[in-house]
Amino acid sequence: METPSEARPHASPDEQVEEVDREGNVNRLVTRSAMRAGRLRHRAVFVVVTNSVGDLLVHRRAGTKDVWPGWWDIAVGGVTAPGESWDEAACREVREEIGVAVTTLEPLGTGLYEDDTVRVVGAVFRCTSEGPFTFPDGEIDEAHWAKRGELSHWLAGKRFLPDSLALVLPRIGP
């Protein structure tokens, strides 16, 4: 399931992003570059992708990402667009990142994550898909199935996104 990313510029630094309070209420619109530079709180979605036997799709982010390039992740997803609902953003991100049209999402909850790099109010979902997966937007360099019981091995051996680990892992278990 390894596929190299296509050369494609990622989210424009001029893209509009909602700066939000701790509850996710919109304060104002800012550019993506201002959000990153000021470590402004924003909304994002995290979608856990499993197959019919419960294996978890893990992937390595493209080296061109603006945050944590080349790191591994346990969820696909990203920043919501202004005015976009959690469900709309989750479906869009799954389609853009792994080329799958999602029809059913299981909501797993929302939460707040903040560190020295990002501040995010996130909504976590799960979907089931067998693939095939493609990486149309070039934000993923490779993806693999982590078999049930193997996730701890993956987590111990690679750098994973801390926001996904904090928001997703408690909702799906190790």
Kinemage of the C-alpha trace (Angstrom):
@kinemage 1
@onewidth
@group {chain A} dominant
@subgroup {mainchain}
@vectorlist {calphas} color= white
{ca met a 1} P 0.000 0.000 0.000
{ca glu a 2} L 3.028 2.300 -0.258
{ca thr a 3} L 2.585 5.181 -2.665
{ca pro a 4} L 4.874 8.190 -3.081
{ca ser a 5} L 3.234 11.576 -2.812
{ca glu a 6} L 2.581 13.611 -5.904
{ca ala a 7} L 4.332 16.955 -6.052
{ca arg a 8} L 1.587 19.328 -4.964
{ca pro a 9} L 1.700 22.376 -2.787
{ca his a 10} L -0.274 21.838 0.395
{ca ala a 11} L -2.726 24.211 1.994
{ca ser a 12} L -1.995 27.748 0.920
{ca pro a 13} L -0.600 30.058 3.603
{ca asp a 14} L -3.357 32.493 2.547
{ca glu a 15} L -6.147 29.946 3.118
{ca gln a 16} L -8.727 31.258 5.614
{ca val a 17} L -8.980 29.423 8.946
{ca glu a 18} L -11.284 30.005 11.907
{ca glu a 19} L -9.568 31.028 15.124
{ca val a 20} L -11.747 29.593 17.911
{ca asp a 21} L -12.087 29.693 21.682
{ca arg a 22} L -11.688 26.620 23.922
{ca glu a 23} L -15.277 25.532 23.139
{ca gly a 24} L -14.816 25.847 19.378
{ca asn a 25} L -16.755 29.100 18.944
{ca val a 26} L -15.382 31.232 16.121
{ca asn a 27} L -13.535 34.394 17.176
{ca arg a 28} L -12.369 35.523 13.747
{ca leu a 29} L -10.967 34.406 10.401
{ca val a 30} L -7.190 34.435 9.964
{ca thr a 31} L -4.836 33.124 7.320
{ca arg a 32} L -3.366 29.669 7.764
{ca ser a 33} L 0.095 31.234 7.996
{ca ala a 34} L -1.081 33.580 10.790
{ca met a 35} L -2.674 30.634 12.589
{ca arg a 36} L 0.582 28.649 12.432
{ca ala a 37} L 2.846 31.621 13.259
{ca gly a 38} L 0.710 32.696 16.223
{ca arg a 39} L -0.135 29.147 17.349
{ca leu a 40} L -3.788 30.172 17.250
{ca arg a 41} L -6.459 27.712 18.325
{ca his a 42} L -8.447 26.272 15.414
{ca arg a 43} L -10.846 23.411 14.639
{ca ala a 44} L -9.643 20.141 13.118
{ca val a 45} L -11.006 16.665 12.465
{ca phe a 46} L -9.381 13.302 13.117
{ca val a 47} L -10.755 10.223 11.339
{ca val a 48} L -9.687 6.743 12.412
{ca val a 49} L -9.852 4.352 9.462
{ca thr a 50} L -10.279 0.650 10.227
{ca asn a 51} L -11.015 -2.327 8.041
{ca ser a 52} L -13.629 -5.035 8.627
{ca val a 53} L -11.334 -7.019 10.958
{ca gly a 54} L -10.381 -3.974 13.033
{ca asp a 55} L -6.922 -3.228 11.635
{ca leu a 56} L -5.984 0.457 11.876
{ca leu a 57} L -4.715 2.473 8.924
{ca val a 58} L -1.521 4.302 9.917
{ca his a 59} L 0.248 6.650 7.568
{ca arg a 60} L 3.359 8.778 7.156
{ca arg a 61} L 2.766 12.433 6.394
{ca ala a 62} L 4.451 14.058 3.424
{ca gly a 63} L 7.715 15.857 4.088
{ca thr a 64} L 6.146 19.057 2.777
{ca lys a 65} L 3.511 19.357 5.535
{ca asp a 66} L 3.616 22.622 7.501
{ca val a 67} L 3.505 20.837 10.872
{ca trp a 68} L 5.270 17.575 11.799
{ca pro a 69} L 6.449 16.719 8.248
{ca gly a 70} L 7.328 13.069 7.750
{ca trp a 71} L 5.795 11.970 11.054
{ca trp a 72} L 3.354 9.077 11.360
{ca asp a 73} L -0.340 9.431 12.196
{ca ile a 74} L -3.137 7.182 13.431
{ca ala a 75} L -5.895 9.296 11.859
{ca val a 76} L -6.484 11.135 8.617
{ca gly a 77} L -7.856 14.626 8.885
{ca gly a 78} L -7.018 18.271 9.076
{ca val a 79} L -8.148 21.815 9.637
{ca thr a 80} L -11.827 22.570 9.048
{ca ala a 81} L -12.788 25.202 6.490
{ca pro a 82} L -14.711 28.287 7.622
{ca gly a 83} L -18.363 27.409 8.188
{ca glu a 84} L -17.758 23.689 7.597
{ca ser a 85} L -19.450 21.229 9.973
{ca trp a 86} L -17.438 18.539 11.724
{ca asp a 87} L -19.064 15.844 9.533
{ca glu a 88} L -18.454 17.764 6.310
{ca ala a 89} L -14.803 18.328 7.209
{ca ala a 90} L -14.286 14.674 8.150
{ca cys a 91} L -15.799 13.405 4.876
{ca arg a 92} L -13.787 15.937 2.846
{ca glu a 93} L -10.513 15.050 4.554
{ca val a 94} L -10.998 11.304 4.038
{ca arg a 95} L -11.771 11.894 0.354
{ca glu a 96} L -8.809 14.264 -0.135
{ca glu a 97} L -6.226 12.305 1.849
{ca ile a 98} L -6.991 8.655 1.050
{ca gly a 99} L -9.356 8.873 -1.919
{ca val a 100} L -12.353 7.243 -0.232
{ca ala a 101} L -15.908 8.563 -0.313
{ca val a 102} L -17.199 8.030 3.227
{ca thr a 103} L -20.918 7.492 3.723
{ca thr a 104} L -20.945 6.535 7.401
{ca leu a 105} L -18.959 8.149 10.202
{ca glu a 106} L -19.028 7.098 13.842
{ca pro a 107} L -18.513 10.140 16.088
{ca leu a 108} L -16.090 9.382 18.933
{ca gly a 109} L -16.145 12.761 20.667
{ca thr a 110} L -14.450 16.121 20.765
{ca gly a 111} L -11.565 17.452 22.789
{ca leu a 112} L -8.953 20.137 23.255
{ca tyr a 113} L -5.232 19.681 22.547
{ca glu a 114} L -2.511 22.261 23.107
{ca asp a 115} L 1.277 22.064 23.040
{ca asp a 116} L 4.185 24.269 21.962
{ca thr a 117} L 3.317 23.702 18.285
{ca val a 118} L -0.483 23.635 17.950
{ca arg a 119} L -3.706 24.530 19.743
{ca val a 120} L -6.720 22.658 18.431
{ca val a 121} L -10.318 21.846 19.222
{ca gly a 122} L -10.780 18.496 17.537
{ca ala a 123} L -13.603 16.150 16.623
{ca val a 124} L -12.765 12.462 16.335
{ca phe a 125} L -14.581 10.006 14.055
{ca arg a 126} L -14.186 6.423 12.903
{ca cys a 127} L -14.980 4.960 9.494
{ca thr a 128} L -14.552 1.515 7.998
{ca ser a 129} L -13.021 0.963 4.588
{ca glu a 130} L -11.096 -1.787 2.860
{ca gly a 131} L -9.642 0.681 0.345
{ca pro a 132} L -8.145 0.772 -2.149
{ca phe a 133} L -6.465 3.949 -0.968
{ca thr a 134} L -4.937 6.640 -3.101
{ca phe a 135} L -3.366 9.868 -1.918
{ca pro a 136} L -4.856 12.477 -4.259
{ca asp a 137} L -3.797 15.573 -2.336
{ca gly a 138} L -0.208 14.394 -1.771
{ca glu a 139} L -0.348 14.881 1.997
{ca ile a 140} L 0.428 11.202 2.684
{ca asp a 141} L 3.590 9.437 1.527
{ca glu a 142} L 2.712 5.892 2.606
{ca ala a 143} L 0.093 3.976 4.565
{ca his a 144} L -0.072 0.531 6.170
{ca trp a 145} L -2.485 -1.557 8.168
{ca ala a 146} L -1.548 -1.978 11.823
{ca lys a 147} L -2.979 -5.343 12.848
{ca arg a 148} L -4.971 -5.566 16.059
{ca gly a 149} L -2.529 -5.740 18.934
{ca glu a 150} L 0.366 -4.281 16.895
{ca leu a 151} L -0.348 -0.592 17.459
{ca ser a 152} L 1.895 -0.380 20.527
{ca his a 153} L 4.774 -1.725 18.395
{ca trp a 154} L 4.136 0.980 15.779
{ca leu a 155} L 3.902 3.694 18.442
{ca ala a 156} L 7.154 2.625 20.097
{ca gly a 157} L 9.165 2.593 16.885
{ca lys a 158} L 8.107 5.789 15.083
{ca arg a 159} L 7.319 9.456 15.733
{ca phe a 160} L 3.548 9.927 15.768
{ca leu a 161} L 1.559 13.163 15.852
{ca pro a 162} L 0.997 14.126 19.479
{ca asp a 163} L -2.417 15.707 18.875
{ca ser a 164} L -3.752 12.504 17.304
{ca leu a 165} L -2.319 10.398 20.106
{ca ala a 166} L -3.878 12.651 22.740
{ca leu a 167} L -7.306 13.018 21.126
{ca val a 168} L -7.716 9.695 19.296
{ca leu a 169} L -5.898 7.013 21.264
{ca pro a 170} L -8.044 7.306 24.421
{ca arg a 171} L -11.123 6.822 22.234
{ca ile a 172} L -9.897 3.704 20.408
{ca gly a 173} L -7.538 2.058 22.918
{ca pro a 174} L -3.928 0.969 22.324
